[in-house]
Amino acid sequence: MSMLKYFTADYVLPVSSAPLPKGVVVMNDIGEVIALYPHNHAEVMGKPLQQFKGILVPGFINTHCHLELAHLKGQLKKKTGLIEFIKGVVSLRDFDEAEIHAAMQKADDEMYANGIVAVGDISNTMISKSLKEKSKIFYHTFIELIGIQPERAKTIFDAGKELKGAFGDQSVSITPHAPYSVSKELVRLIEHYCKHRPNLFSIHNQESDEENEFYRYKTGKFLDLFDFFKQDISFLRPQARNSLQHFFPSFPKNQRILLVHNTYTSAKDLYFVKRFPQEVYWCFCPKANLYIENRLPKVDLFLQDHFKVTLGTDSYASNDSLCILSEIKTLHEHFPHLRLTDTIKWATLNGAQYLGLDNCLGTLEKGKQPGLNLIMYTHELSLTPSSTIKKLV
């Protein structure tokens, strides 16, 4: 017979419904939500309540991570800008495989302890496959394709399909890296692939202002980056528009799209995208943005018209922790008018919907197994500088 557990705290945030002051979450021994009750409901009278101070929320969804870069923790200087960051990642590419595996396992363990139940992870190799098979976390792997030379698009795409196949029955899709690192020919191949099968689409977007400058005028620091990689880009022409507006019309029409970082996305960009039919999600990785560019997205723009926001940690290469609550706290510190009921939705339901997991994760609703986190050291329905996370289920 299944043993029921009764959890209560100062507040329960189901996400799918209004906050419950001193509410009670009832779960069975496999973590399935059996019921939610107000604190004085007859069904919970006399039950063995596990009582906590703080706020109960569903497990977190991390929609953007790079496990493969976990071994680079503390290796790269902060606030040098995206171009120098990319050069640094490439120059530190040669690490012992055992060291990479150990770092990835540490990252996975930390995310699990920090209440993360699902991750969208960027992969360029299959080195993370075995970890993902054994992890208590659900992973969706984005096989990331890179290559700006048009004549190499088919070769790169075929290699991506082969790598996807190597992940077997795991949840996997093929996706481009960033506008500055892929050709339109490669994006078209991915778009065609998306027409005939489920294939979640994700792309780094406007992480630096140099990306926009490069596409408008073919000037700026990206020219130095291509020189660093010894890439001939003489065939490229200025577009007189930024990277997002150049590429977005070529993105798949029948797949959910995740635009990641959006540090330099403008109101004009948002409403340009809004003209298209795709279901678009916008992922913020605030601590990584501060680590690399020392800048955050214009968050207030995304509060209008209910743009769908998700949260990510990026990698240890650009972060000192893999903790979604830390990302939320960073946003609230810089945008104190944000409401926790909104940012928790970004961290749970929105990410679950993007990954197609909202039937089982993302909200505290009967029949789901979403995990259960306790946010401690809170004030009413607000975070404090001391707020921390504790995974309960």
C-alpha positions, -999 to 999 in steps of 0.1 A, spaced: 0 0 0 13 34 -10 24 56 20 11 92 17 33 122 28 18 156 38 40 187 32 31 222 44 48 255 45 41 292 49 30 292 12 25 266 -15 30 279 -51 13 253 -74 20 275 -104 -11 263 -121 -33 280 -95 -32 308 -69 -7 306 -40 -20 286 -10 -11 302 24 -1 273 47 -14 249 20 -8 211 21 7 191 -7 -1 153 -5 23 130 -24 26 92 -25 59 74 -22 68 77 -59 64 115 -57 30 117 -74 8 146 -63 -24 131 -48 -40 163 -37 -36 200 -27 -56 213 3 -60 245 22 -45 243 57 -78 239 75 -93 213 52 -110 183 69 -89 158 48 -56 170 65 -69 173 101 -49 149 123 -25 139 94 13 137 101 22 170 85 58 177 76 59 214 84 84 239 70 91 276 70 92 290 35 76 284 1 69 250 -15 73 250 -53 75 223 -81 109 210 -93 129 234 -115 134 231 -153 169 242 -166 163 248 -203 199 257 -211 231 240 -199 264 227 -213 275 196 -194 304 191 -217 320 223 -204 317 214 -168 355 209 -165 360 246 -172 347 259 -139 368 288 -128 391 286 -159 379 316 -178 381 353 -168 349 371 -160 335 401 -179 358 399 -209 330 398 -235 317 370 -257 345 370 -282 372 365 -256 351 339 -238 347 318 -270 385 320 -276 391 309 -241 367 279 -244 384 268 -276 419 272 -262 411 250 -232 396 222 -253 421 195 -245 413 179 -212 416 144 -199 383 125 -206 382 111 -170 384 147 -157 356 157 -180 334 128 -168 341 137 -132 332 173 -137 300 164 -155 290 141 -127 296 168 -102 274 192 -123 246 166 -125 248 160 -87 246 197 -80 217 203 -103 198 174 -87 205 187 -51 193 221 -62 159 208 -72 164 206 -109 143 178 -124 148 184 -162 176 199 -183 180 210 -219 216 202 -225 238 213 -254 261 186 -268 288 185 -295 299 150 -287 284 118 -271 306 121 -240 276 128 -218 255 99 -230 263 74 -203 257 100 -175 224 109 -189 213 73 -191 219 69 -153 209 104 -140 179 110 -118 173 141 -139 155 141 -173 177 153 -201 168 165 -235 200 167 -256 205 193 -283 230 181 -308 246 215 -317 257 220 -353 285 246 -361 297 257 -395 295 290 -413 309 277 -447 279 270 -470 297 243 -489 301 222 -457 265 224 -446 255 189 -458 286 173 -443 280 190 -409 243 181 -409 250 144 -417 275 142 -389 248 157 -366 223 131 -376 249 104 -369 256 118 -335 219 120 -327 216 83 -336 244 75 -312 222 88 -283 198 59 -290 164 62 -273 173 93 -253 154 125 -260 175 143 -286 172 169 -313 194 187 -339 199 224 -335 221 253 -347 247 269 -323 243 306 -331 237 330 -360 273 339 -362 285 303 -364 261 287 -389 253 292 -426 218 298 -439 223 266 -459 228 246 -426 197 262 -410 177 253 -441 188 216 -437 177 216 -401 144 233 -410 137 207 -436 145 180 -411 121 196 -387 92 193 -412 90 155 -409 96 147 -372 96 161 -337 128 181 -333 129 208 -306 148 238 -319 172 260 -298 197 286 -307 219 311 -288 206 345 -296 220 381 -294 244 372 -266 266 402 -275 260 434 -293 289 425 -317 266 398 -331 241 424 -343 269 447 -355 284 419 -376 251 411 -393 242 448 -400 276 460 -412 301 431 -412 323 451 -389 334 447 -352 350 421 -330 335 391 -348 360 398 -377 388 391 -351 371 359 -341 369 346 -376 405 356 -381 413 336 -349 396 306 -364 413 312 -398 378 313 -414 374 329 -448 341 349 -447 346 369 -478 314 355 -492 293 371 -464 276 404 -471 262 430 -446 225 424 -441 215 459 -429 195 441 -401 204 423 -370 211 386 -366 176 376 -353 157 394 -380 180 379 -406 177 343 -395 142 339 -378 122 337 -411 143 305 -419 135 288 -386 111 258 -385 74 266 -385 62 234 -368 86 232 -338 88 250 -305 117 274 -306 140 284 -277 160 316 -281 188 316 -255 204 346 -237 187 375 -256 210 399 -238 208 424 -266 173 417 -279 152 449 -284 115 456 -284 117 458 -322 131 422 -323 104 409 -300 76 423 -321 93 411 -353 93 376 -339 57 380 -328 46 383 -364 55 347 -371 34 317 -362 60 297 -342 56 290 -305 87 309 -292 103 307 -257 129 331 -245 156 317 -221 174 339 -197 207 328 -181 213 359 -160 244 348 -141 262 337 -173 253 370 -189 269 389 -161 299 365 -161 306 370 -198 292 404 -208 284 420 -174 249 428 -188 214 415 -184 186 413 -209 160 440 -210 137 419 -189 109 445 -187 103 442 -224 94 405 -220 68 413 -193 46 428 -220 23 407 -240 31 376 -220 62 365 -238 71 330 -227 103 331 -206 123 301 -193 155 300 -173 189 283 -177 222 281 -159 245 279 -189 276 260 -180 303 260 -153 325 277 -178 303 309 -173 288 302 -138 300 294 -103 269 272 -96 242 254 -114 212 265 -94 179 279 -109 171 296 -76 203 316 -79 193 327 -114 159 338 -100 176 357 -71 199 375 -96 169 386 -116 150 399 -85 181 417 -73 184 436 -106 147 439 -112 131 442 -78 96 448 -92 95 412 -105 69 390 -88 80 356 -75 48 340 -89 60 350 -124 96 340 -121 87 306 -105 65 300 -136 95 308 -158 115 283 -138 89 255 -138 58 254 -161 72 274 -190 103 252 -192 82 221 -189 60 232 -217 89 240 -240 105 205 -234 71 189 -238 70 176 -202 41 196 -188 20 165 -186 42 153 -157 64 183 -146 61 220 -140 31 224 -116 18 209 -84 -13 192 -98 -29 159 -91 -14 131 -111 19 148 -119 54 139 -105 70 173 -106 94 171 -77 90 193 -46 113 221 -36 114 242 -5 126 278 -8 138 287 27 145 321 44 117 340 25 95 369 35 59 363 27 59 356 -11 92 373 -17 128 361 -17 155 376 5 193 377 0 195 346 23 170 325 4 182 290 -3 167 258 -19 161 224 -4 150 195 -25 122 176 -6 111 151 -33 
